[in-house]
Amino acid sequence: MHAPMRLARGVLVWTLLAESAAAQPSTVTPSSAGGRVSGRVISSYAGLIADATITLTHLSATGAGIEAQTTTSDRQGAFGFERVAAGRYHLVASKPGYTNRQLPSFGSANVTAGFATGTGFTLSANEHAAGLELTLRHAASIAGRIAEPDGIPAPEVHVLAAVRRGDSYVTLPETRTTTAWDGRYDITGLPPGEYLVVVMPLPSLDQGRVLASAERRAPEAPASARPSFGATLYPGVPDTERGDSVTVFEGIAAEGIDVWLTPAQRYSVSGRVFWPDGLAAEKVRALLEAKGLKP
């Protein structure tokens, strides 16, 4: 057989084999193909947000994140994840200058203190979770100064935002900040809403700072006479009262939210101690030592 004829026959056989293989069903099973997750990132005004980072976290049975993958939204705010295994997921978007935080809802009996973020869902095998929307808002803030009743700045005290719940309130742990040397604080990354400002003058664990703070407040007074302060709500009332709410608008810094600390309530007990009639001092000493006490 001539070489050109053998080459033509070889090409024909290879072509037939390739067509036969293409006609066979795919060996990729549906479970190995995985599911899809897609959606878009929008603003609170339904505008599309590009270049946002979207994080898809696979959750364990306890709700802890065990695996995460990220992507970026395109010019139309769209995003997608391919080959996603079945399971429970948490999806959240983020971008500098924006916040993904949502005010907590108190509609149910079991309320977790703190902001909610993103959305959660369960994906079945090979399912396509489409049309998911993640909302970002321009971040707002609350700032001001904390002062003692005589106007002296109160440095190194804790300040938090809180939301009202009935006659009480729930603090938002993520907002905790500490005042600077001049008493200034700045709570950032807030979504729009109504907030209470809570000041908690917790004692420092650094004894040097405790002494310096005490001397700054009342250097001529004994330690027992120096003032102590309880939890205070804006503008300067004990946390047993309602306090005033601060309205925060999207992307706006609420400045000048100053709080004047209120002195903590103190109680004292006084009285007299008498010797029992006919009981000698030696007897009192013996009774105390029997109880393991030093007279």
C-alpha positions as CSV (number, residue, x, y, z in Angstrom):
1,M,0.0,0.0,0.0
2,H,1.3,3.4,-0.9
3,A,2.3,5.8,1.8
4,P,-0.3,8.5,0.8
5,M,-3.1,5.9,0.9
6,R,-2.0,4.6,4.4
7,L,-1.9,8.2,5.7
8,A,-5.4,9.0,4.4
9,R,-6.8,5.8,5.9
10,G,-5.2,6.7,9.3
11,V,-6.7,10.2,9.2
12,L,-10.1,8.6,8.5
13,V,-9.9,6.2,11.4
14,W,-8.8,9.0,13.8
15,T,-11.7,11.1,12.7
16,L,-14.2,8.3,13.2
17,L,-12.9,7.6,16.7
18,A,-13.1,11.3,17.7
19,E,-16.7,11.5,16.5
20,S,-17.6,8.4,18.4
21,A,-16.1,9.8,21.6
22,A,-18.0,13.0,21.2
23,A,-21.2,11.2,20.9
24,Q,-20.7,9.4,24.2
25,P,-22.4,10.9,27.3
26,S,-20.2,13.0,29.6
27,T,-18.4,11.2,32.3
28,V,-18.7,14.3,34.7
29,T,-21.5,13.4,37.1
30,P,-23.9,16.1,38.3
31,S,-22.6,15.9,41.9
32,S,-19.0,16.7,40.7
33,A,-20.2,19.6,38.6
34,G,-21.4,21.5,41.7
35,G,-23.9,24.3,42.1
36,R,-23.8,28.0,41.3
37,V,-24.3,31.1,43.3
38,S,-25.0,34.5,41.6
39,G,-26.4,37.9,42.3
40,R,-25.5,41.5,42.5
41,V,-24.4,44.2,44.9
42,I,-26.6,47.2,45.2
43,S,-26.8,50.4,47.3
44,S,-29.7,51.4,49.5
45,Y,-30.9,53.5,46.6
46,A,-30.9,50.5,44.2
47,G,-27.8,51.7,42.5
48,L,-25.2,49.1,41.3
49,I,-21.9,48.8,43.2
50,A,-18.8,47.7,41.2
51,D,-15.5,46.4,42.6
52,A,-17.1,45.2,45.9
53,T,-15.5,42.1,47.5
54,I,-18.0,39.2,47.9
55,T,-17.1,36.5,50.4
56,L,-18.9,33.1,50.3
57,T,-18.3,31.1,53.5
58,H,-19.1,27.5,53.8
59,L,-20.5,26.9,57.3
60,S,-20.1,23.8,59.5
61,A,-22.9,22.2,61.5
62,T,-22.1,24.6,64.4
63,G,-22.3,27.7,62.2
64,A,-18.5,28.3,62.2
65,G,-16.9,29.1,58.9
66,I,-14.9,26.1,57.5
67,E,-14.1,27.4,54.0
68,A,-14.3,30.7,52.2
69,Q,-13.9,32.0,48.6
70,T,-14.0,35.5,47.3
71,T,-14.8,37.3,44.1
72,T,-15.4,40.9,42.9
73,S,-18.5,42.5,41.5
74,D,-18.3,43.7,37.9
75,R,-19.4,47.1,36.5
76,Q,-23.1,46.1,36.8
77,G,-22.6,44.9,40.4
78,A,-22.9,41.3,39.3
79,F,-21.0,38.4,40.8
80,G,-21.0,34.6,40.6
81,F,-19.4,31.5,42.1
82,E,-19.1,28.2,40.2
83,R,-18.8,24.6,41.3
84,V,-20.2,25.2,44.7
85,A,-20.7,22.1,46.9
86,A,-24.0,21.5,48.7
87,G,-24.3,22.9,52.2
88,R,-25.0,26.0,54.4
89,Y,-23.4,29.3,53.4
90,H,-23.0,32.9,54.5
91,L,-22.7,35.5,51.8
92,V,-21.5,39.1,52.5
93,A,-20.2,42.0,50.4
94,S,-17.7,44.7,51.5
95,K,-16.1,47.9,50.1
96,P,-14.1,50.7,51.7
97,G,-16.4,53.6,52.6
98,Y,-19.4,51.3,52.8
99,T,-20.9,49.2,55.6
100,N,-22.6,45.8,55.3
101,R,-24.0,46.0,58.9
102,Q,-27.7,45.8,59.6
103,L,-29.4,46.8,62.8
104,P,-30.5,43.8,64.9
105,S,-34.2,42.8,64.8
106,F,-35.9,42.1,68.1
107,G,-38.9,40.3,66.6
108,S,-37.9,36.9,68.1
109,A,-37.3,35.9,71.7
110,N,-33.7,34.8,70.9
111,V,-31.7,37.9,70.0
112,T,-28.0,37.9,69.5
113,A,-26.4,41.2,70.4
114,G,-24.6,42.9,67.6
115,F,-25.1,43.8,64.0
116,A,-26.2,41.3,61.3
117,T,-24.2,41.2,58.1
118,G,-24.9,39.6,54.7
119,T,-27.3,36.7,54.2
120,G,-27.4,33.0,54.8
121,F,-28.8,30.2,52.7
122,T,-28.7,26.5,52.1
123,L,-27.6,25.1,48.7
124,S,-28.6,21.7,47.4
125,A,-26.5,19.6,45.1
126,N,-26.2,21.2,41.6
127,E,-28.6,24.0,42.6
128,H,-28.3,27.5,41.2
129,A,-29.0,30.1,43.8
130,A,-29.6,33.1,41.5
131,G,-30.8,36.6,42.1
132,L,-29.2,37.1,45.5
133,E,-28.9,40.8,46.4
134,L,-26.4,42.2,48.9
135,T,-27.0,45.8,50.0
136,L,-24.1,48.2,51.0
137,R,-24.7,51.6,52.6
138,H,-22.3,54.5,52.9
139,A,-20.9,54.3,56.4
140,A,-21.8,56.9,59.0
141,S,-20.3,57.8,62.4
142,I,-21.0,59.3,65.8
143,A,-18.3,61.4,67.5
144,G,-17.9,63.8,70.4
145,R,-16.2,64.2,73.8
146,I,-16.7,62.6,77.2
147,A,-16.3,65.0,80.2
148,E,-16.7,64.9,83.9
149,P,-19.3,67.2,85.6
150,D,-16.7,70.0,86.1
151,G,-15.7,69.8,82.4
152,I,-12.4,67.9,82.8
153,P,-11.9,65.5,79.8
154,A,-12.4,61.8,80.6
155,P,-9.7,59.8,78.8
156,E,-9.6,56.0,78.5
157,V,-13.3,55.4,79.1
158,H,-15.3,53.0,77.0
159,V,-18.0,54.3,74.6
160,L,-20.5,52.1,72.7
161,A,-23.5,52.6,70.5
162,A,-26.7,50.8,71.5
163,V,-30.2,50.4,70.2
164,R,-33.3,50.8,72.3
165,R,-35.3,47.7,73.2
166,G,-38.5,48.6,75.1
167,D,-37.5,50.4,78.3
168,S,-34.0,49.1,78.2
169,Y,-31.2,48.9,75.5
170,V,-28.9,46.5,73.9
171,T,-25.3,47.5,73.3
172,L,-23.5,46.7,70.0
173,P,-20.1,45.2,70.9
174,E,-18.6,45.9,67.5
175,T,-18.8,49.7,68.1
176,R,-16.8,49.7,71.3
177,T,-14.1,52.4,71.3
178,T,-11.9,54.2,73.9
179,T,-11.6,58.0,74.5
180,A,-8.4,59.7,73.7
181,W,-6.4,62.0,76.1
182,D,-8.8,64.9,75.4
183,G,-11.9,62.7,76.0
184,R,-12.7,62.5,72.2
185,Y,-14.3,59.3,70.8
186,D,-15.4,58.3,67.3
187,I,-17.7,55.4,66.6
188,T,-17.4,54.5,62.9
189,G,-18.9,52.0,60.4
190,L,-22.6,52.6,61.3
191,P,-25.6,52.0,59.1
192,P,-28.3,54.7,59.3
193,G,-30.7,54.4,62.3
194,E,-31.4,55.5,65.8
195,Y,-28.7,55.0,68.5
196,L,-28.0,55.5,72.1
197,V,-24.5,56.5,73.2
198,V,-23.4,54.5,76.3
199,V,-20.3,55.5,78.3
200,M,-18.9,52.9,80.6
201,P,-16.0,54.3,82.8
202,L,-14.5,50.9,83.4
203,P,-11.3,50.9,85.6
204,S,-8.1,50.4,83.8
205,L,-6.0,47.3,84.7
206,D,-2.8,49.4,84.5
207,Q,-2.2,50.7,88.0
208,G,0.0,53.5,86.7
209,R,-2.8,54.8,84.6
210,V,-5.3,54.5,87.5
211,L,-3.0,56.7,89.7
212,A,-2.4,59.2,87.0
213,S,-6.1,59.5,86.3
214,A,-6.9,59.9,89.9
215,E,-4.3,62.6,90.4
216,R,-5.5,64.5,87.3
217,R,-9.0,64.6,88.5
218,A,-8.4,65.6,92.1
219,P,-4.7,65.7,93.1
220,E,-5.3,67.4,96.4
221,A,-8.0,65.0,97.6
222,P,-7.6,61.6,99.2
223,A,-8.3,58.6,97.1
224,S,-11.5,57.8,99.0
225,A,-12.9,61.3,98.1
226,R,-12.1,61.1,94.4
227,P,-15.2,60.7,92.2
228,S,-16.3,57.5,90.5
229,F,-18.7,57.3,87.7
230,G,-21.4,54.9,86.6
231,A,-22.7,53.9,83.2
232,T,-24.0,57.1,81.5
233,L,-26.3,57.7,78.5
234,Y,-26.1,60.7,76.2
235,P,-26.4,63.6,77.0
236,G,-25.5,62.8,80.6
237,V,-28.0,60.7,82.5
238,P,-27.7,57.4,84.5
239,D,-28.3,54.3,82.4
240,T,-31.4,53.7,84.5
241,E,-33.0,56.5,82.6
242,R,-34.0,56.5,78.9
243,G,-31.4,59.0,77.5
244,D,-31.7,60.8,74.2
245,S,-31.5,59.0,70.8
246,V,-29.0,60.1,68.1
247,T,-30.4,59.9,64.6
248,V,-27.7,58.8,62.1
249,F,-28.2,59.3,58.3
250,E,-26.4,57.3,55.7
251,G,-22.8,58.5,55.1
252,I,-23.2,61.5,57.5
253,A,-20.9,62.1,60.5
254,A,-22.9,63.0,63.6
255,E,-20.5,65.4,65.4
256,G,-20.7,67.1,68.8
257,I,-22.4,64.2,70.6
258,D,-20.9,65.1,74.0
259,V,-21.6,63.2,77.2
260,W,-21.3,64.5,80.7
261,L,-20.5,61.7,83.2
262,T,-22.8,61.2,86.2
263,P,-21.4,60.3,89.6
264,A,-22.0,56.7,90.6
265,Q,-24.3,56.1,93.5
266,R,-22.6,55.3,96.8
267,Y,-24.0,53.8,99.9
268,S,-22.6,53.7,103.4
269,V,-23.4,51.8,106.6
270,S,-22.6,53.1,110.1
271,G,-23.3,52.1,113.6
272,R,-21.7,51.3,117.0
273,V,-20.1,48.2,118.4
274,F,-20.6,47.4,122.1
275,W,-19.0,44.8,124.4
276,P,-21.4,42.2,125.7
277,D,-22.1,42.8,129.4
278,G,-19.8,40.9,131.7
279,L,-17.7,39.5,128.8
280,A,-13.9,40.1,129.4
281,A,-11.7,41.1,126.5
282,E,-9.8,37.8,126.8
283,K,-13.0,35.9,126.2
284,V,-13.6,37.9,123.0
285,R,-10.1,37.1,121.8
286,A,-10.6,33.4,122.5
287,L,-13.9,33.4,120.5
288,L,-12.3,35.1,117.5
289,E,-9.3,32.7,117.5
290,A,-11.5,29.7,117.7
291,K,-13.2,30.9,114.5
292,G,-9.9,31.4,112.8
293,L,-10.1,35.2,113.0
294,K,-7.5,37.6,114.2
295,P,-8.7,40.1,116.8
